[in-house]
Amino acid sequence: MLAIPILNARQSDGLAALDNLRRRLTPQGEIISPQSRALTERVFGEPLSPRAVVQRICDDVRERGDAALEYYSVELDRYDLARHGLRVPVNELAAAHAAVNPRLLQVVRRIRDRIAAYQSAILHHDVVVNAPWGARLTHRYRPLARAGLCVPGGAAAYPSTVLMTAVPAQAAGVSSLAVVAPPTPFGAFNRELLATCHELGITEVYRIGGAQGVAALAYGTATVPAVDKIVGPGNQFVALAKKYVYGQVAIDSIAGPSEVVVIADRSVPAAWVAADLIAQAEHSPASALLLTWDDQLVADVHRELEHQLATLVRSDLTRSSLEEYSALVRVQDPDQAVQLTDEIAPEHLHIQCRDADGLANRIRNAGATFVGPFSPVAVGDYAAGPSHVLPTGGTARWAAGLSSNDFLRSSSLLELEQSGLEAIAEDVTMLAEVEGLTGHAQSVTCRVGTAQPPGGSRQPPGG
C-alpha cells in the first residue's frame, strides 16, 4: 500500500508536518547519499561535504583547465577525455541527426517554433524618453555574446532541456551557445539529445557534466571558451557549482529538486489529479502536494495513485518520491489553499477546481501556474512556450523562470543638450557638495553658461 502522508492542515500539528516536509527538499546542498560519500572519499581521500567537493573541483579546473577536466572525468564519470575527446565532433552531431526518428525531428521543430514565438513576443525592447527639460534618456537591451547550457544526463535524457534553454537564448540574439552534458548514454552520448542540438544549430557540445562542467564554462579552458552566463538544471553538485562561480559569470538560479502543488476539487476526475502528482514525482527526488478541501477527493486520489503506480515504468523511484517528499493535504477551504500556496511558493502550480481563474489571480508566488483541467504541467515541461527552467525551494517568492529576457543585458544612455544640463545643474551640484564630492559638482558647473564647445553644435536630443 502506498504510504504517502495524508496531512490535515486544518490543525496545527498538520501544518507543522507540512512545514517539516517542505524543508526536506531544499537546494542547501548538505545531504549526500552513501554512494556519493563513498565516491568522495575515494577521489578526495576524505569525507568532504558537497560544498567542499564543489570548491575543490572548481578551483582545480580554474588552475589546471583541461588537465583537471580529464582527471575528474576519469575519476567521477569513468570516461577518458584524453583518449576519446572532450568536444563532440560536428560530424557526430550530424550523424545523430540523420539517424534519429524523423518524427522526433518534426516534433522538435514544432516545439522550437512555439517556444520561439512566445519568447520573441515577451522580449524586452529599447525605450527612449525625450525629457521635456532637454535630454534623451534611453534604456537599451543587447544580447549576451555567449551562454552555456547545462543538460542533465544521469537517470534520463533531456532533449527538452536543450529546447527550453537554447531557444530562449536564440530568441534574444545570443550568437554563441555551448552545451555541457555528462558522458553517459543519457547525456552527451544520447542520439536524441545530439540530434536536437544539431537541429537547433548548436555546434558546441562537450562531454562533461557536474561541477567540472560548470567550472569549465565559467573559467574557460584551452578547449572550452568561457561564457557570460550559465543556465539549465542539474544535480546538487551542479547547483552548488553555479552558486560558487556566480560573479565570475551570471547564472539563472540555484535550483533544487522539482516540485508541484496541485489545488483540486471533485470537479475533475481523481485519476487526472493522481496522474499530475505522479508526473512530477517521477523526477525523483521530487515533491508533489495536493491541497484540497474535499475529503473524498483525498481518498479517491490515494486509490488512483496506487493503481497508476502499478503500470508506471519508473514506479519504484516515483513511489519513493511520493512517500518521502509528498503529501495529500486537507485544507479548510480555497482561502487556506491560496495562503499555503503563497507560503510554499512552488515551482509548478496546477489549479484544477471550480473558479480556477479566480484562485490563480489571488496567488502571488509560483514559478509557473497551470490553470484548468486541460493544462497539465507536462505541456509546460515540453511544448507550450515558456521555459521549464523554474525557481524551486520557495525561491519563487522572488525569482522567475528562465526566459529570453534573461539573455539580455540592459544599459542606459543619457544625452543632454546645454539647456538640459543647465536645468538640472543645481540639483546635481547640491547633492555632490552634500556628499563632499566637489569634483562631481565642478564637472557640471564648468559647462554651465558657456558657449558651444569647439567643433560646432550637435543635433539636439529628440531633434
C-alpha positions as CSV (number, residue, x, y, z in Angstrom):
1,M,0.0,0.0,0.0
2,L,1.3,3.4,-0.9
3,A,2.4,5.2,2.3
4,I,2.0,8.8,1.1
5,P,1.5,11.1,4.1
6,I,-2.1,12.4,4.5
7,L,-2.0,15.7,6.4
8,N,-4.7,17.8,8.0
9,A,-3.8,21.5,7.6
10,R,-6.9,22.4,9.5
11,Q,-5.0,21.6,12.7
12,S,-1.7,22.9,14.0
13,D,0.1,19.5,14.0
14,G,-0.8,19.1,10.3
15,L,0.6,22.5,9.5
16,A,3.8,21.6,11.4
17,A,4.1,18.3,9.5
18,L,3.6,20.1,6.2
19,D,6.3,22.7,7.1
20,N,8.7,20.0,8.0
21,L,8.1,18.2,4.7
22,R,8.7,21.4,2.8
23,R,12.1,21.8,4.4
24,R,13.3,18.3,3.4
25,L,13.9,19.1,-0.2
26,T,15.9,22.3,-0.5
27,P,18.9,23.5,-2.5
28,Q,21.0,23.9,0.6
29,G,23.4,21.2,-0.6
30,E,24.3,19.3,2.6
31,I,22.5,16.0,2.0
32,I,24.8,13.3,0.5
33,S,23.9,9.7,-0.4
34,P,26.0,6.8,0.7
35,Q,27.2,6.3,-2.9
36,S,28.2,9.9,-3.2
37,R,30.0,9.8,0.1
38,A,32.0,6.7,-0.9
39,L,32.9,8.3,-4.2
40,T,34.0,11.5,-2.5
41,E,36.3,9.6,-0.1
42,R,37.8,7.6,-2.9
43,V,38.5,10.7,-5.1
44,F,39.5,13.2,-2.4
45,G,40.7,10.9,0.4
46,E,38.3,12.4,3.0
47,P,34.5,12.7,3.6
48,L,34.0,16.2,2.2
49,S,30.7,18.0,2.2
50,P,29.1,18.6,-1.2
51,R,30.1,22.3,-0.9
52,A,33.7,21.4,-0.2
53,V,33.7,19.0,-3.2
54,V,32.4,21.7,-5.5
55,Q,35.0,24.2,-4.3
56,R,37.9,21.7,-4.8
57,I,36.7,20.9,-8.3
58,C,36.0,24.4,-9.4
59,D,39.3,25.7,-8.1
60,D,41.2,22.9,-9.8
61,V,39.6,23.5,-13.1
62,R,40.3,27.2,-12.9
63,E,44.0,26.4,-12.2
64,R,44.7,23.4,-14.4
65,G,42.0,23.7,-17.1
66,D,41.7,20.7,-19.4
67,A,44.0,18.6,-17.3
68,A,41.6,18.9,-14.4
69,L,38.6,18.1,-16.6
70,E,40.4,14.9,-17.8
71,Y,41.2,13.9,-14.2
72,Y,37.6,14.3,-12.9
73,S,36.1,12.7,-16.0
74,V,38.1,9.5,-15.3
75,E,37.6,9.6,-11.5
76,L,33.9,10.6,-11.4
77,D,32.5,9.5,-14.7
78,R,34.8,6.7,-15.8
79,Y,35.3,8.4,-19.1
80,D,38.7,9.0,-20.6
81,L,38.6,12.5,-22.1
82,A,42.2,12.5,-23.1
83,R,41.6,9.4,-25.2
84,H,38.1,9.9,-26.5
85,G,37.8,13.6,-26.7
86,L,36.0,16.4,-24.8
87,R,34.1,18.0,-27.6
88,V,31.5,16.1,-29.7
89,P,32.6,16.3,-33.3
90,V,30.3,18.2,-35.6
91,N,30.1,15.1,-37.9
92,E,28.8,13.1,-35.0
93,L,26.1,15.6,-34.3
94,A,25.1,15.4,-38.0
95,A,25.2,11.6,-37.9
96,A,22.9,11.5,-34.9
97,H,20.5,13.9,-36.7
98,A,20.5,11.7,-39.8
99,A,19.9,8.5,-37.8
100,V,17.2,9.7,-35.3
101,N,13.5,9.1,-35.8
102,P,12.3,11.7,-38.4
103,R,9.1,12.1,-36.4
104,L,11.1,13.3,-33.4
105,L,12.7,16.0,-35.6
106,Q,9.2,17.1,-36.7
107,V,8.2,17.4,-33.0
108,V,11.4,19.3,-32.2
109,R,10.7,21.8,-35.0
110,R,7.1,22.4,-33.9
111,I,8.2,22.9,-30.3
112,R,11.1,25.1,-31.3
113,D,8.6,27.3,-33.2
114,R,6.2,27.6,-30.3
115,I,9.0,28.5,-27.9
116,A,10.5,31.0,-30.3
117,A,7.1,32.6,-30.9
118,Y,6.4,33.0,-27.2
119,Q,10.0,34.1,-26.2
120,S,10.2,36.6,-29.1
121,A,6.8,38.1,-28.1
122,I,7.9,38.8,-24.5
123,L,11.3,40.1,-25.4
124,H,12.2,43.5,-23.9
125,H,12.7,46.4,-26.4
126,D,14.6,49.6,-26.2
127,V,12.7,52.5,-24.6
128,V,13.5,56.2,-25.4
129,V,12.3,59.0,-23.1
130,N,12.6,62.5,-24.6
131,A,12.5,64.5,-21.3
132,P,10.9,68.0,-21.6
133,W,13.8,69.6,-19.7
134,G,16.2,68.8,-22.6
135,A,17.5,65.2,-22.6
136,R,17.2,62.0,-24.4
137,L,17.2,59.1,-22.0
138,T,17.4,55.6,-23.4
139,H,17.1,52.2,-21.8
140,R,18.5,49.7,-24.3
141,Y,19.0,45.9,-24.4
142,R,21.8,43.9,-26.0
143,P,22.1,40.1,-26.1
144,L,24.9,38.4,-24.3
145,A,27.6,37.2,-26.6
146,R,27.9,33.7,-25.3
147,A,25.9,31.3,-23.0
148,G,26.5,27.9,-21.5
149,L,23.7,25.4,-21.2
150,C,23.7,22.6,-18.6
151,V,21.8,19.5,-19.7
152,P,21.4,16.6,-17.2
153,G,22.1,13.0,-18.3
154,G,22.1,10.8,-15.2
155,A,18.8,8.9,-15.0
156,A,17.1,10.2,-18.2
157,A,17.8,12.0,-21.4
158,Y,16.6,15.6,-21.7
159,P,16.3,16.9,-25.3
160,S,13.6,19.1,-23.8
161,T,16.1,21.0,-21.7
162,V,18.1,21.8,-24.8
163,L,15.0,23.3,-26.3
164,M,14.0,25.1,-23.2
165,T,17.4,26.8,-22.7
166,A,18.7,27.2,-26.3
167,V,15.6,28.6,-28.0
168,P,15.1,31.4,-25.5
169,A,18.7,32.4,-25.8
170,Q,18.4,32.3,-29.6
171,A,15.3,34.4,-29.5
172,A,17.3,37.0,-27.5
173,G,20.0,37.0,-30.2
174,V,22.8,35.1,-28.4
175,S,25.1,34.1,-31.2
176,S,27.3,31.5,-29.4
177,L,25.9,28.6,-27.3
178,A,27.8,25.8,-25.6
179,V,26.1,22.7,-24.2
180,V,27.7,20.6,-21.4
181,A,26.3,17.1,-20.7
182,P,27.8,14.2,-18.8
183,P,29.5,11.4,-20.8
184,T,26.6,9.0,-20.3
185,P,24.1,7.2,-22.5
186,F,21.5,9.7,-21.4
187,G,23.9,12.7,-21.7
188,A,26.4,13.5,-24.4
189,F,26.2,10.0,-26.0
190,N,22.4,10.2,-26.4
191,R,21.4,10.3,-30.0
192,E,18.2,12.2,-29.5
193,L,19.9,14.9,-27.5
194,L,22.7,15.3,-30.1
195,A,20.2,15.4,-32.9
196,T,18.2,18.1,-31.1
197,C,21.4,20.2,-30.7
198,H,22.1,19.8,-34.5
199,E,18.6,20.7,-35.4
200,L,18.9,23.9,-33.4
201,G,22.2,24.8,-35.0
202,I,24.3,24.2,-31.8
203,T,27.8,23.0,-32.8
204,E,29.5,23.1,-29.4
205,V,28.6,20.1,-27.2
206,Y,31.1,19.0,-24.6
207,R,31.1,15.6,-22.8
208,I,31.5,17.0,-19.3
209,G,28.9,17.3,-16.5
210,G,28.7,18.1,-12.8
211,A,30.7,20.8,-11.1
212,Q,33.6,20.4,-13.6
213,G,31.3,21.2,-16.5
214,V,30.1,24.4,-14.7
215,A,33.6,25.4,-13.9
216,A,34.8,24.9,-17.5
217,L,32.1,27.2,-18.7
218,A,32.8,29.8,-16.1
219,Y,36.6,30.0,-16.2
220,G,37.3,28.7,-19.7
221,T,40.0,26.2,-20.6
222,A,42.1,25.6,-23.7
223,T,39.3,23.6,-25.2
224,V,36.2,25.2,-23.7
225,P,35.9,29.0,-24.2
226,A,34.3,30.8,-21.2
227,V,30.7,32.0,-21.3
228,D,28.9,35.1,-20.0
229,K,26.0,33.2,-18.4
230,I,25.3,29.6,-17.3
231,V,21.7,28.3,-17.3
232,G,20.0,25.0,-17.0
233,P,19.1,22.3,-14.4
234,G,21.3,19.7,-12.8
235,N,22.0,17.7,-9.6
236,Q,23.1,19.0,-6.3
237,F,26.7,19.5,-7.4
238,V,25.7,21.4,-10.5
239,A,23.5,23.8,-8.4
240,L,26.3,24.4,-5.8
241,A,28.9,24.9,-8.6
242,K,26.7,27.6,-10.2
243,K,26.4,29.3,-6.9
244,Y,30.2,29.1,-6.4
245,V,31.1,30.6,-9.8
246,Y,28.5,33.3,-9.7
247,G,30.2,36.7,-10.0
248,Q,32.7,35.3,-12.5
249,V,29.7,34.7,-14.7
250,A,25.9,35.2,-14.4
251,I,23.6,32.2,-13.6
252,D,19.9,31.7,-13.9
253,S,19.2,30.2,-10.4
254,I,20.4,27.7,-7.8
255,A,17.7,25.1,-8.3
256,G,16.8,22.2,-6.1
257,P,14.6,19.1,-6.7
258,S,11.5,19.6,-8.8
259,E,8.1,20.2,-7.1
260,V,4.4,20.8,-7.8
261,V,1.4,21.9,-5.8
262,V,-2.0,20.8,-7.2
263,I,-5.1,22.6,-6.0
264,A,-8.2,20.5,-6.9
265,D,-11.7,19.5,-6.0
266,R,-14.1,16.9,-7.4
267,S,-14.9,18.9,-10.5
268,V,-12.1,16.9,-12.1
269,P,-11.5,13.2,-12.1
270,A,-9.3,11.8,-9.3
271,A,-7.4,9.9,-11.9
272,W,-6.3,13.2,-13.5
273,V,-5.1,14.6,-10.2
274,A,-3.2,11.4,-9.4
275,A,-1.6,11.5,-12.8
276,D,-0.4,15.1,-12.2
277,L,1.1,14.2,-8.9
278,I,2.9,11.2,-10.4
279,A,4.2,13.2,-13.4
280,Q,6.2,15.4,-11.0
281,A,7.2,12.7,-8.5
282,E,8.8,10.5,-11.2
283,H,11.6,13.0,-11.4
284,S,12.7,11.5,-8.1
285,P,13.7,13.1,-5.8
286,A,10.7,15.5,-6.2
287,S,7.8,16.8,-4.2
288,A,4.1,16.6,-5.2
289,L,1.5,18.2,-2.9
290,L,-2.3,18.0,-3.3
291,L,-4.2,20.8,-1.5
292,T,-8.0,20.1,-1.3
293,W,-10.9,20.9,0.9
294,D,-12.7,17.8,-0.4
295,D,-12.1,14.8,2.0
296,Q,-13.5,12.3,-0.5
297,L,-11.0,13.5,-3.2
298,V,-8.1,12.7,-0.9
299,A,-9.3,9.0,-0.6
300,D,-10.0,8.8,-4.3
301,V,-6.6,10.2,-5.3
302,H,-4.8,7.9,-2.9
303,R,-6.5,4.9,-4.5
304,E,-5.7,6.2,-8.0
305,L,-2.1,6.7,-7.1
306,E,-1.7,3.1,-6.1
307,H,-3.5,2.0,-9.3
308,Q,-1.4,4.0,-11.7
309,L,1.9,3.2,-10.0
310,A,1.3,-0.5,-10.8
311,T,2.0,0.2,-14.5
312,L,4.5,3.0,-14.4
313,V,8.0,2.5,-15.9
314,R,9.7,4.4,-13.0
315,S,7.4,3.0,-10.4
316,D,9.9,2.4,-7.6
317,L,11.5,5.8,-7.9
318,T,8.2,7.6,-8.1
319,R,6.8,5.7,-5.1
320,S,9.9,6.8,-3.1
321,S,9.2,10.5,-4.0
322,L,5.6,10.2,-3.1
323,E,6.3,8.5,0.3
324,E,9.3,10.6,1.3
325,Y,8.7,14.1,-0.1
326,S,5.0,14.4,-1.0
327,A,1.6,14.6,0.7
328,L,-2.2,14.7,0.3
329,V,-3.2,17.8,2.3
330,R,-6.7,18.5,3.6
331,V,-7.2,22.3,3.8
332,Q,-10.1,24.2,5.4
333,D,-11.3,25.9,2.2
334,P,-10.0,27.6,-1.0
335,D,-8.7,30.6,1.1
336,Q,-6.4,28.4,3.0
337,A,-5.2,26.7,-0.2
338,V,-4.3,30.2,-1.5
339,Q,-2.5,31.1,1.7
340,L,-0.4,27.9,1.9
341,T,0.5,28.0,-1.8
342,D,1.9,31.5,-1.4
343,E,3.9,30.3,1.6
344,I,5.2,27.3,-0.3
345,A,5.9,29.3,-3.5
346,P,6.1,26.2,-5.6
347,E,8.0,25.7,-8.8
348,H,4.8,24.4,-10.5
349,L,1.3,25.2,-9.5
350,H,-1.7,23.4,-11.2
351,I,-5.1,24.7,-10.3
352,Q,-8.0,22.5,-11.4
353,C,-11.1,23.3,-9.4
354,R,-14.2,25.5,-9.6
355,D,-13.2,29.2,-10.1
356,A,-9.6,28.2,-11.1
357,D,-9.1,31.6,-12.7
358,G,-10.1,33.4,-9.6
359,L,-7.7,31.4,-7.4
360,A,-4.9,31.9,-9.9
361,N,-5.4,35.7,-9.8
362,R,-5.1,35.6,-6.0
363,I,-1.9,33.6,-5.8
364,R,1.3,35.7,-6.0
365,N,4.1,33.1,-5.6
366,A,4.6,30.3,-8.2
367,G,7.3,29.7,-10.8
368,A,4.7,28.6,-13.4
369,T,0.9,28.4,-13.0
370,F,-1.3,26.0,-15.0
371,V,-5.0,26.8,-14.9
372,G,-7.8,24.4,-15.6
373,P,-8.2,20.7,-16.1
374,F,-6.7,20.7,-19.6
375,S,-3.4,22.4,-18.7
376,P,-1.2,19.7,-17.2
377,V,2.3,20.7,-16.1
378,A,3.7,18.4,-18.8
379,V,2.7,20.8,-21.6
380,G,4.9,23.4,-19.9
381,D,7.7,20.9,-19.4
382,Y,7.8,20.1,-23.1
383,A,5.9,22.1,-25.6
384,A,3.9,25.3,-24.9
385,G,6.5,28.1,-25.0
386,P,7.6,29.2,-21.5
387,S,10.8,27.6,-20.3
388,H,10.7,24.7,-17.9
389,V,13.7,26.0,-16.1
390,L,11.9,27.4,-13.0
391,P,12.7,28.5,-9.4
392,T,12.4,25.8,-6.7
393,G,12.6,25.5,-2.9
394,G,10.4,28.5,-2.2
395,T,12.5,30.9,-4.3
396,A,9.5,31.7,-6.5
397,R,8.8,34.4,-3.8
398,W,11.5,36.5,-5.6
399,A,12.8,34.5,-8.6
400,A,11.3,33.9,-12.0
401,G,11.6,31.2,-14.6
402,L,14.1,31.4,-17.4
403,S,13.1,33.5,-20.4
404,S,14.6,35.2,-23.4
405,N,15.0,38.4,-21.3
406,D,17.5,36.6,-19.1
407,F,19.9,36.6,-22.0
408,L,19.8,40.4,-22.5
409,R,21.9,42.9,-20.7
410,S,20.4,46.3,-20.2
411,S,22.1,49.7,-20.0
412,S,21.2,53.3,-20.1
413,L,22.2,56.1,-22.5
414,L,22.0,59.7,-21.5
415,E,22.3,62.7,-23.9
416,L,21.6,66.2,-22.7
417,E,21.6,69.4,-24.6
418,Q,23.1,72.5,-22.9
419,S,19.7,73.8,-21.7
420,G,19.0,70.3,-20.2
421,L,22.3,70.4,-18.3
422,E,21.6,73.8,-17.0
423,A,18.1,72.8,-16.0
424,I,19.4,70.2,-13.5
425,A,22.8,71.7,-12.7
426,E,21.6,73.0,-9.3
427,D,20.2,69.5,-8.3
428,V,23.4,67.8,-9.2
429,T,25.8,70.2,-7.5
430,M,23.7,70.4,-4.3
431,L,23.9,66.6,-3.8
432,A,27.5,66.5,-4.9
433,E,28.5,69.1,-2.3
434,V,26.5,67.5,0.4
435,E,28.4,64.3,-0.2
436,G,31.7,66.1,-0.3
437,L,32.4,65.2,-4.0
438,T,33.2,68.7,-5.2
439,G,34.8,67.3,-8.4
440,H,31.5,66.0,-9.4
441,A,30.0,69.4,-8.9
442,Q,32.8,71.1,-10.9
443,S,32.3,68.8,-13.9
444,V,28.8,70.3,-14.2
445,T,29.4,73.9,-13.2
446,C,32.3,74.3,-15.7
447,R,29.8,73.7,-18.5
448,V,27.0,76.0,-17.3
449,G,26.8,79.3,-19.1
450,T,29.5,78.5,-21.6
451,A,29.4,78.7,-25.4
452,Q,29.2,75.6,-27.5
453,P,32.4,73.5,-27.4
454,P,34.8,73.6,-30.3
455,G,33.6,71.7,-33.3
456,G,30.2,73.3,-33.5
457,S,26.8,72.2,-32.3
458,R,25.2,68.8,-32.5
459,Q,21.7,67.8,-33.4
460,P,19.7,68.4,-30.2
461,P,18.3,65.3,-28.4
462,G,15.0,64.3,-29.8
463,G,15.6,66.5,-32.9
